Amino acid sequence: MGWLTKDFETAPCEVEVSHCFDSLHAHVKFLNGAVINPGDEVQVQGPPVMAPYGEVVREQRIARIARASKLEQLWTRMTGDFEFMELCEFSFSEEVTL
């Protein structure tokens, strides 16, 4: 992997989609031990995994991992904290408690 080039790899994975009252999530677990680094992109192959309400669905799939170049990794590490702040929601109230 160079400073400007991307590498690609495929990995078997398990996709878990939960659509329950207590939990609404989608997780991908790599079955070959692949590790995702800052700036990497993962695309799971196949049709969307749909879970009816109240169920958890697990399916085996193949994922395509686009490894970030060294420059992209550096940029992601430098700017990641700023982008995280966009996810935060702040609320200020005028109510004063004594």
N, C-alpha and C positions, 0 to 999 in steps of 0.2 A: 504494500500500500504506500502510495506516494503522498506528497504534499497536496496534489491537486486531483488525483485519480481516486475513483471509488472501486471497491471490490464488491462482488456479489456472491452470495452463497444461499443454499437451500437447507432447510432443517425440518425434520418431522416435529409436529407440535400437537398439543391437545388444547382445544378451545373450549372454555367453560363459560356459558351464558346463563345467568340467573335472573329470573323475572318474578321475584317473590315480594311479599309485603315488607319483609325485613331487609332484603338485599336486592339491589338492581346493579349488576356488574357484568363485565366481560373480561376474562383473563386468558392469556396465552402462556402455556408452559412448554418450553422447548424440551423435547425428549432426548436430545443428543448432548445436552449440557451447554448449548450456545449461550453466550452472554451478550447482552445489548449494551453498547456504550453510548455516551452523549453524541447526538447527531445522527445515529443510525436510524434507518427506516425499516419497518417490518410490514410486509403485505402478506396476509393469509390468503392462500389460493382457494377457490371454490365458491359456491353460492353462500349467501349470508346465513348465519346460524340463528334461527328464530326459536325462542322459548315461549311457550304459552304461559299465561299468568299462573303463578303458583308452582312453577317447575324450574328445575335446573337441568340444562342440556349440555352434554360433553360429547365432542366429536374429534376424531383424529384428522389432521390436515397436514398440508405441506406449507411452510412459510418461506418467503423469499426475503432475505435480509440484504439491504443495501448498506454496506459499511461506509461511514463518513470518511472523507479524506482527513489527513492530519490538520489541515487548515480549518475544515468544518468542525472538527472536534474542539480545536482551540477556541474558535468563535462561539460555539455552543456553551463551553465552560465559562467564557467571559461574560456572555449576555444572558445566561439562563436565569440568574437571580432576578433580573429586571422583568423578564417575561413571567416569572412566577408571581410577581406582585400584581400582575393583571388579573390573576385568579382570585386574589384576596378581595373581600368586600368589607368596607369600613362603614360604620354607622355612628353618627354623632347625634345625641339627643339634647334638646334644650332643657329637659327636665332636670331640676336640681333637687337632690334629696338631702335633708338635714338630719 
